[in-house]
Amino acid sequence: DPELAPAYAMLSLLHSLEHVNGWNGAGPGHLDRALDFARQALAVDADDPQAYHALALAQMWRGELDEAELAAERAIALDPNYAGALAALGSIRDYAGRHEGAIGPLRQALRLDPQYHVALQFLGRAQFMLGRYADAEATFRARLVQTPRSDTTRAFLASLYGLTGQIEAARRIWAELTNINPTFSVEHLLQV
């Protein structure tokens, strides 16, 4: 159905996810496609919160953080209970270096949808950047309970342990990560 905005929004989200995770040989063109699909969704329905969520993520991964924040805020204005949009807003603020401002939307996303486990990773990252290491560790551990095979959460947790001098714990977590994903790339993580 070419008039179904959420379908275009989902295509956009999938292209963004493939890019950030390096799935299916995704490259920079995936973000262009994600942006195009988000804009198609908005052309069909300019008041669709999923379309603004998709737009926010595509813009965030393209480094267009101001625009991404506006799109996430618009999604939330249209649907204040949209956990995905709240998590996107928190993540955008975190990437923009406004870590404290990321905490509230991420916690709200988790209150609205406790199973939206990727928000735990984003929350842990913001706490880590704020130097709240005990909170970040607990948050990353909670994510691993919900998503036991998360390589990225393990990368953040290993980094936290390394930074705080817990070298053996860092090595153990890193060994788990490479067992789960032998091709994990720190370089890719730093680029996205």
Buried (B, 14 or more C-beta within 10 A) or exposed (E): EEEEBBBBBBBBBBBBBBBBBBEEEBEEEBBBBBBBBBBBBBEBBEEBBBBBBBBBBBBBBBEBBEBBBBBBBBBBEBBEEBBBBBBBBBBBBBBBEBBEBBBEBBBBBBEBBEEBBBBBBBBBBBBBBBEBBEBBBBBBEBBBEBBEEBBBBBBBBBBBBBEBEBEEBBEBBBEBBEEEBEEBEEEEBEEB
